[in-house]
């Protein structure tokens, strides 16, 4: 058997899709990692949600949640118009929901059809979430390419976190 016309396959040591000019700030942020949350706001047909891992909780009186949101996201618009949101901590089993609300995977009929929700005074609450907070918007201001939202925590439910969803370097990880 001859090799005429056979394709030659070369294996490179570099990643084939590696950005030739990577953004060092984005790479730093990706290495920090963090818990994956789902922020939801609004009601009925006027609701929105967004997967967020760039956030922190500040204890005090009042206790606050500070999050970096895409200023063009529907969630940001809904939060600033309604003044309230629900911040859910997601579990490993929620990764498809996280992807759908991040806009990375398709969700026929919208991502809210992927789970059961209860309407709360802060917005749609994911029924399967064992840990969540109802928050009220204090301020939203530009921060880099994002909007830094500061929200006062009005209520918190803390449940078991058996298998939290963590995001680091562009991937979901089991903790």
PEUR-V316830 format. One record per residue. N is the residue number from 1. SS is DSSP state (H for helix, E for strand, - for the rest). NEAR is the number of other C-alpha atoms within 10 Angstrom. Layout:
BEGIN
[[N SS NEAR] [N SS NEAR]]
END
This chain:
BEGIN
[[1 - 3] [2 - 5] [3 - 7] [4 - 6] [5 - 6] [6 - 7] [7 - 7] [8 - 7] [9 - 6] [10 - 6] [11 - 7] [12 - 7] [13 - 6] [14 - 7] [15 - 7] [16 - 8] [17 - 6] [18 - 8] [19 - 8] [20 - 6] [21 - 6] [22 - 9] [23 - 9] [24 H 9] [25 H 9] [26 H 10] [27 H 12] [28 H 11] [29 H 13] [30 H 16] [31 H 13] [32 H 11] [33 - 18] [34 E 19] [35 E 20] [36 - 25] [37 E 25] [38 E 24] [39 E 29] [40 E 29] [41 E 32] [42 E 25] [43 E 17] [44 - 9] [45 - 6] [46 E 9] [47 E 17] [48 E 25] [49 E 27] [50 E 24] [51 E 23] [52 E 23] [53 - 19] [54 - 19] [55 E 18] [56 E 14] [57 E 14] [58 E 14] [59 - 10] [60 - 7] [61 - 8] [62 - 10] [63 - 14] [64 E 21] [65 E 20] [66 E 19] [67 E 20] [68 E 22] [69 E 24] [70 - 17] [71 - 18] [72 - 10] [73 - 13] [74 H 17] [75 H 23] [76 H 24] [77 H 16] [78 H 21] [79 H 27] [80 H 18] [81 H 12] [82 H 17] [83 - 18] [84 E 24] [85 E 31] [86 E 28] [87 E 29] [88 E 25] [89 E 26] [90 - 26] [91 E 23] [92 H 18] [93 H 11] [94 H 18] [95 H 17] [96 H 16] [97 H 20] [98 H 25] [99 H 17] [100 H 20] [101 H 24] [102 - 17] [103 - 13] [104 - 10] [105 - 13] [106 - 13] [107 - 16] [108 - 10] [109 - 8] [110 - 11] [111 H 21] [112 H 19] [113 H 11] [114 H 14] [115 - 11] [116 - 11] [117 E 15] [118 E 11] [119 E 14] [120 E 15] [121 - 15] [122 - 23] [123 E 28] [124 E 24] [125 E 24] [126 E 24] [127 - 12] [128 - 13] [129 - 20] [130 - 16] [131 - 18] [132 E 21] [133 E 21] [134 E 24] [135 E 27] [136 E 22] [137 E 20] [138 E 15] [139 E 14] [140 E 20] [141 E 12] [142 E 13] [143 E 12] [144 - 8] [145 - 10] [146 E 15] [147 E 18] [148 E 20] [149 E 23] [150 E 22] [151 E 24] [152 E 21] [153 E 23] [154 E 14] [155 E 13] [156 E 14] [157 E 11] [158 - 11] [159 - 11] [160 - 9] [161 - 14] [162 - 10] [163 - 13] [164 E 20] [165 E 22] [166 E 21] [167 E 22] [168 E 16] [169 - 14] [170 - 10] [171 E 10] [172 E 18] [173 E 17] [174 E 11] [175 - 12]]
END
